[in-house]
Amino acid sequence: MSRLLKYLLYKKLIRPITRSEGSIRQVSWGVGIGVFFALTPTVGIQMYAVALIWALCRYILNTHFNLPVAIAMVWISNPLTMIPLYYLFLVSGYAFLETQEKLSFALFEKELSSFSQMESAWDSIVEATRFLIIDLGWPMVVGSLFFAIPGAVSYTHLRAHETDSYLVCRLLLEKK
C-alpha cells in the first residue's frame, strides 16, 4: 500500500510538475497565481479558484499558465500554516484599517455569547455571519493583500528577465 501511494504521488503529482512542457513564463505565472491564492483567506476554495482562473485564461483570454504548479503553490496555506497566516493577515488588516476595537479573547467571547442569547435562530445566524465576514473577514482580506500581491508579483517578474545576466533566476525556473 505504501509503495503504491508513493508511486501514485510521484506519477500524478511530482512528475507533472518536474517534467512540465510549459515555458518558464507559464511556470512562473503558475507559481505567481498559486502564491497569490495561497496568501489569501480563501481556504477551501483556493484550488477551485485557481482552476477557474486557469480555465478563464486558457479558453477566454487565450493565455496559459501551468495549472499543476499553481495548485501545488496553493498548498502553502495548509492546516499547519493556516492559523499563523490568518492571524498575520488579521493583525495586518487591523493595523492598516486602524481598527480601534481589535479582536481579543474577551471581545470574541462577548460576541459569541451575544449570538447564543438571541431570541431568533435566524437573527443569530445573520449576526454571526456578519461578524465573521465583516468584523473578522474584511480586515483579514485587506491584510492578506499586503502579502499576496508582492508574493505573486515577485514570482511573475522572475521570468521577465530571461537574459544571461539573470542566469540564477532562469536556472531556478528551468525544466529539469
BAVODREN-801614 format. One record per residue (C-alpha): x, y, z; residue number from 1. Coordinates in nm, 2 decimals, decimal comma, padded with zeros to 4 digits. Layout:
BEGIN
R       x       y       z  nuba
R       X       Y       Z   NUM
...
***
This chain:
BEGIN
R       x       y       z  nuba
R   00,00   00,00   00,00     1
R   00,28   00,24   00,09     2
R   00,47   00,17  -00,23     3
R   00,15   00,22  -00,43     4
R   00,08   00,55  -00,26     5
R   00,44   00,67  -00,32     6
R   00,42   00,57  -00,69     7
R   00,09   00,74  -00,74     8
R   00,21   01,06  -00,57     9
R   00,52   01,06  -00,79    10
R   00,34   00,98  -01,11    11
R   00,04   01,21  -01,06    12
R   00,19   01,50  -00,86    13
R   00,57   01,52  -00,88    14
R   00,63   01,42  -01,24    15
R   00,38   01,66  -01,40    16
R   00,55   01,95  -01,22    17
R   00,91   01,85  -01,28    18
R   00,86   01,74  -01,64    19
R   00,64   02,02  -01,74    20
R   00,62   02,10  -02,11    21
R   00,54   02,47  -02,03    22
R   00,78   02,75  -02,08    23
R   00,95   02,94  -01,80    24
R   00,68   03,21  -01,84    25
R   00,40   02,96  -01,79    26
R   00,56   02,80  -01,49    27
R   00,63   03,14  -01,33    28
R   00,28   03,26  -01,39    29
R   00,16   02,93  -01,23    30
R   00,37   03,00  -00,93    31
R   00,25   03,36  -00,90    32
R  -00,12   03,28  -00,93    33
R  -00,08   02,99  -00,68    34
R   00,11   03,20  -00,43    35
R  -00,15   03,48  -00,46    36
R  -00,43   03,25  -00,37    37
R  -00,23   03,07  -00,10    38
R  -00,18   03,40   00,07    39
R  -00,54   03,50   00,08    40
R  -00,80   03,38   00,34    41
R  -00,98   03,16   00,09    42
R  -00,91   02,82   00,23    43
R  -01,15   02,55   00,09    44
R  -01,19   02,73  -00,24    45
R  -00,83   02,80  -00,33    46
R  -00,78   02,51  -00,57    47
R  -01,12   02,57  -00,73    48
R  -01,04   02,94  -00,78    49
R  -00,71   02,86  -00,94    50
R  -00,88   02,60  -01,17    51
R  -01,14   02,86  -01,26    52
R  -00,88   03,13  -01,33    53
R  -00,69   02,87  -01,54    54
R  -01,00   02,79  -01,75    55
R  -01,08   03,16  -01,79    56
R  -00,72   03,23  -01,90    57
R  -00,69   02,93  -02,13    58
R  -01,03   02,94  -02,31    59
R  -01,14   03,30  -02,30    60
R  -00,82   03,51  -02,27    61
R  -00,62   03,26  -02,48    62
R  -00,32   03,27  -02,24    63
R  -00,17   02,99  -02,05    64
R  -00,01   02,92  -01,71    65
R   00,10   02,59  -01,55    66
R  -00,20   02,45  -01,36    67
R  -00,02   02,18  -01,16    68
R   00,24   02,43  -01,04    69
R  -00,03   02,68  -00,94    70
R  -00,23   02,42  -00,74    71
R   00,09   02,30  -00,57    72
R   00,17   02,66  -00,46    73
R  -00,18   02,69  -00,31    74
R  -00,07   02,43  -00,06    75
R   00,15   02,69   00,11    76
R  -00,15   02,76   00,33    77
R  -00,24   02,42   00,48    78
R  -00,38   02,31   00,82    79
R  -00,03   02,37   00,98    80
R   00,03   02,72   00,84    81
R  -00,33   02,85   00,82    82
R  -00,36   02,97   01,17    83
R  -00,04   03,17   01,18    84
R  -00,11   03,31   00,83    85
R  -00,46   03,41   00,91    86
R  -00,36   03,57   01,24    87
R  -00,09   03,77   01,05    88
R  -00,35   03,88   00,79    89
R  -00,59   03,98   01,06    90
R  -00,33   04,19   01,25    91
R  -00,20   04,35   00,93    92
R  -00,56   04,43   00,83    93
R  -00,63   04,58   01,17    94
R  -00,32   04,79   01,15    95
R  -00,40   04,92   00,80    96
R  -00,76   04,99   00,87    97
R  -00,67   05,15   01,21    98
R  -00,94   04,95   01,39    99
R  -01,00   05,07   01,74   100
R  -01,15   04,76   01,89   101
R  -00,91   04,48   01,79   102
R  -01,01   04,12   01,84   103
R  -00,93   03,99   02,18   104
R  -01,05   03,68   02,36   105
R  -01,28   03,88   02,57   106
R  -01,44   04,05   02,27   107
R  -01,47   03,72   02,08   108
R  -01,63   03,56   02,38   109
R  -01,87   03,85   02,42   110
R  -01,97   03,83   02,06   111
R  -02,03   03,46   02,07   112
R  -02,23   03,47   02,38   113
R  -02,45   03,75   02,23   114
R  -02,53   03,53   01,93   115
R  -02,64   03,24   02,15   116
R  -02,86   03,47   02,36   117
R  -03,07   03,60   02,07   118
R  -03,43   03,50   02,06   119
R  -03,45   03,40   01,70   120
R  -03,22   03,14   01,54   121
R  -03,23   03,33   01,22   122
R  -03,11   03,65   01,38   123
R  -02,83   03,46   01,55   124
R  -02,72   03,31   01,22   125
R  -02,73   03,65   01,04   126
R  -02,54   03,83   01,32   127
R  -02,27   03,55   01,34   128
R  -02,23   03,56   00,97   129
R  -02,19   03,94   00,97   130
R  -01,93   03,91   01,25   131
R  -01,73   03,65   01,06   132
R  -01,75   03,83   00,72   133
R  -01,73   04,19   00,82   134
R  -01,57   04,22   01,16   135
R  -01,31   03,94   01,10   136
R  -01,32   03,88   00,73   137
R  -01,27   04,23   00,59   138
R  -00,96   04,31   00,80   139
R  -00,82   03,96   00,71   140
R  -00,88   04,01   00,34   141
R  -00,72   04,36   00,34   142
R  -00,42   04,23   00,55   143
R  -00,37   03,94   00,32   144
R  -00,33   04,16   00,02   145
R  -00,01   04,30   00,17   146
R   00,14   03,95   00,13   147
R  -00,04   03,81  -00,17   148
R   00,03   04,08  -00,42   149
R   00,40   04,11  -00,36   150
R   00,43   03,73  -00,34   151
R   00,26   03,69  -00,68   152
R   00,43   03,98  -00,85   153
R   00,78   03,87  -00,74   154
R   00,74   03,53  -00,90   155
R   00,59   03,65  -01,22   156
R   00,87   03,90  -01,26   157
R   01,15   03,64  -01,21   158
R   01,07   03,51  -01,55   159
R   01,05   03,85  -01,71   160
R   01,43   03,87  -01,72   161
R   01,53   03,58  -01,95   162
R   01,87   03,70  -02,03   163
R   02,22   03,58  -01,94   164
R   02,26   03,84  -01,67   165
R   01,97   03,68  -01,48   166
R   02,10   03,32  -01,51   167
R   02,03   03,24  -01,15   168
R   01,66   03,31  -01,19   169
R   01,64   03,12  -01,51   170
R   01,81   02,82  -01,36   171
R   01,57   02,82  -01,07   172
R   01,27   02,81  -01,30   173
R   01,41   02,59  -01,58   174
R   01,29   02,24  -01,65   175
R   01,50   01,95  -01,53   176
***
